[in-house]
Amino acid sequence: MKTAPGMTFASFRRHFRALGSPDRAAGAARFFKTGPGEYGEGDLFLGITVPQVRALLPQTDGLAESEVLELLHSNWHEERLLALLILVRRFEKARKDEAAREKIVSLYLANTAWINNWDLVDTSAPLILGIWLLKRDRTILGTLAQSKSLWEQRIAVLATLAFIRKGDFADTLDLCVHFLSHPHDLMHKACGWMLREAGKRDIQVLRTFLDAHASRMPRTMLRYAIEKLPEPERRSYLARR
């Protein structure tokens, strides 16, 4: 495999890792909560920025599937991010190849154990699983939502961003109701964000949801959901908590 003229996968990977910065790595480790008992416990960072990762994507078109999986199974966060962005890129390029897209979705769902931080979920779930499910059976969302994995649960919610962008809100609303009692702040943020996105497209959909559920929504979920509403309306909904 050649990623660029004269560059093997091994040399590409060495080049990629050389972009890292110990200072940025330390900052990322704090930002993504990698301490004992935190949601990103044990995650390792090279200290490579997202723009740096994205800039290398054109050089990855020749990577074999096994090499992409090697990146996805890496201990290094940025290599997992690169692998997921490669899958997104390949999924987008395969617009007219249903078999290729189905294979990418299957690969994605088979490797959720390595999609294990919120940025990895957020940059991939809507653009792979969400788009795939636009005109297909969505039973998988319920399966993911029932998972014990926080990240699979977040994949379920974030995948619905693709539906929201098409004016389809039902699955988002159902999942947000399902997660009203979820214990983790990251799910409160995800649900509140999706509700806010739905409200941008149909404010009445958001208001109807809030009227029914604001009194028992986790405060973070509620704050995210009402962020774009007029101040008096925000105060009114917050007062219901």
C-alpha positions in Angstrom: 0.0 0.0 0.0 1.2 3.5 -0.8 -0.4 6.5 0.9 1.7 8.9 -1.2 4.5 8.4 -3.6 7.3 6.6 -1.8 5.4 6.4 1.5 4.3 3.1 3.1 1.7 2.8 5.8 4.5 2.5 8.4 6.2 5.7 7.2 2.9 7.5 7.0 2.1 6.5 10.6 5.6 7.7 11.7 5.0 11.0 10.0 1.6 11.3 11.6 2.8 10.6 15.1 5.7 13.1 14.6 3.1 15.9 14.3 2.3 15.5 18.0 3.1 17.9 20.8 3.6 16.9 24.4 2.1 20.2 25.6 -1.0 19.7 23.4 -1.3 16.1 24.5 -1.3 17.0 28.1 -4.0 19.6 27.5 -6.1 17.1 25.5 -5.8 14.6 28.3 -7.3 17.1 30.7 -10.0 18.3 28.3 -11.2 14.8 27.5 -11.3 13.7 31.1 -8.7 10.9 31.1 -8.2 10.7 34.9 -9.2 7.8 37.1 -12.9 7.4 37.2 -13.5 10.0 34.4 -15.3 9.1 31.2 -12.1 9.1 29.1 -10.0 7.2 31.7 -6.8 5.9 30.2 -7.1 7.5 26.8 -3.8 8.5 25.3 -3.1 11.6 23.2 -0.3 12.5 20.7 -1.2 16.1 20.8 -2.2 16.5 17.1 -4.9 19.1 16.3 -8.1 18.2 14.4 -7.1 20.5 11.4 -3.8 18.6 11.2 -5.6 15.3 11.2 -8.0 16.4 8.5 -5.2 17.8 6.3 -3.8 14.3 5.9 -7.0 12.7 4.8 -6.2 12.9 1.0 -3.1 10.9 1.7 -5.1 8.0 3.1 -7.1 7.0 0.1 -4.9 4.1 -0.7 -5.1 2.6 2.8 -6.3 -1.0 2.9 -9.3 -1.7 5.2 -6.9 -3.7 7.5 -4.8 -0.6 7.9 -7.7 1.6 8.6 -8.8 -0.9 11.3 -5.2 -0.8 12.7 -5.6 2.9 13.2 -9.1 2.5 14.6 -7.8 0.0 17.2 -4.9 2.2 18.2 -4.3 3.3 21.8 -3.8 6.8 20.5 -6.9 9.0 20.3 -5.9 10.9 17.2 -5.3 7.7 15.2 -8.8 6.5 16.1 -10.1 9.9 15.0 -8.2 9.6 11.7 -9.6 6.2 11.1 -13.2 7.4 11.6 -12.6 10.4 9.4 -11.3 8.1 6.7 -14.5 6.0 7.0 -16.6 9.2 6.8 -14.6 10.3 3.7 -15.1 6.9 2.0 -18.8 6.7 2.9 -19.3 10.1 1.3 -17.4 9.1 -1.8 -19.5 6.0 -2.2 -22.8 7.8 -2.8 -23.7 5.6 -5.7 -22.3 2.3 -4.3 -24.8 0.9 -1.8 -22.7 -2.2 -1.2 -19.6 -0.2 -0.3 -21.7 2.0 2.0 -23.3 -1.0 3.7 -19.8 -2.5 4.3 -18.6 0.7 6.0 -21.7 0.9 8.2 -21.2 -2.8 9.2 -17.5 -2.0 9.9 -18.5 1.0 12.0 -21.1 -0.9 14.1 -18.7 -3.8 14.6 -16.0 -1.5 16.1 -18.0 0.8 18.5 -15.7 -0.3 21.3 -13.0 2.0 19.8 -15.4 4.9 19.1 -15.0 5.7 22.7 -15.1 9.4 23.3 -17.6 12.1 22.5 -15.6 13.7 19.7 -15.1 10.4 18.0 -18.9 9.8 18.1 -19.9 13.2 17.1 -17.6 13.4 14.0 -18.8 10.0 12.7 -22.3 8.9 13.8 -24.4 11.4 11.9 -22.3 11.2 8.7 -22.2 7.4 8.6 -24.9 5.7 10.5 -27.3 8.6 10.4 -27.2 9.1 6.7 -27.4 5.3 6.1 -30.6 5.1 8.1 -32.4 8.0 6.5 -34.5 5.7 4.3 -34.0 2.4 6.2 -35.2 0.5 9.2 -33.9 2.2 12.3 -34.2 -0.6 14.8 -30.5 -0.4 15.4 -31.0 2.9 17.2 -33.1 1.2 19.9 -30.5 -1.5 20.3 -27.7 1.1 20.7 -29.9 3.1 23.1 -30.4 0.0 25.3 -26.6 -0.7 25.4 -24.7 -0.5 28.6 -22.0 1.5 26.7 -22.3 5.3 27.1 -20.7 5.7 23.7 -23.1 3.4 21.9 -26.0 5.3 23.5 -24.5 8.6 22.3 -24.1 7.1 18.8 -27.8 6.4 18.8 -28.7 10.1 19.6 -26.1 11.7 17.4 -27.0 9.6 14.4 -30.4 11.3 14.5 -28.7 14.6 13.6 -28.9 13.4 10.0 -32.7 13.0 10.3 -33.1 16.4 11.9 -31.3 18.0 9.0 -34.1 16.5 6.8 -36.9 17.7 9.0 -37.5 14.3 10.6 -37.6 14.6 14.4 -39.5 11.6 15.7 -36.5 9.4 16.6 -34.7 12.2 18.2 -37.7 13.0 20.5 -38.2 9.3 21.4 -34.5 8.9 22.3 -34.5 12.1 24.4 -37.5 10.8 26.3 -35.7 7.5 26.8 -32.6 9.3 28.2 -34.4 11.7 30.5 -33.2 9.7 33.5 -29.7 9.0 32.2 -27.1 9.6 34.9 -24.3 11.0 32.6 -23.9 14.6 31.7 -22.5 13.7 28.3 -25.9 12.2 27.4 -27.7 15.2 28.8 -25.6 17.5 26.5 -26.1 15.2 23.5 -29.9 15.2 23.9 -30.1 18.9 24.6 -28.0 19.6 21.6 -30.3 17.5 19.3 -33.4 19.1 20.7 -31.9 22.6 20.1 -31.1 21.5 16.5 -34.7 20.3 16.0 -35.9 23.6 17.4 -33.9 25.6 14.8 -35.9 23.9 12.1 -39.3 23.7 13.9 -39.6 25.7 17.0 -43.0 24.3 17.8 -41.6 20.8 17.9 -39.1 21.9 20.6 -41.8 23.8 22.6 -44.1 20.9 22.6 -41.3 18.6 23.9 -40.4 21.2 26.6 -44.0 21.7 27.6 -44.3 17.9 28.2 -40.9 17.2 29.8 -39.1 20.3 31.0 -40.1 19.7 34.6 -38.1 16.4 34.7 -35.3 17.1 32.2 -31.8 17.1 33.6 -30.8 20.7 34.0 -27.9 20.4 31.5 -30.2 18.9 28.9 -32.7 21.6 29.4 -30.1 24.4 29.2 -28.7 23.1 26.0 -32.2 22.7 24.5 -33.4 26.2 25.3 -30.2 28.0 24.4 -31.6 29.8 21.3 -35.0 30.7 22.8 -35.8 34.2 23.9 -34.6 35.0 27.4 -38.1 35.2 29.0 -39.0 31.8 27.6 -35.7 30.3 28.8 -36.4 31.6 32.3 -39.9 30.2 32.2 -38.7 26.7 31.3 -35.9 26.8 33.8 -38.4 27.7 36.5 -40.2 24.4 35.9 -37.2 22.5 37.2 
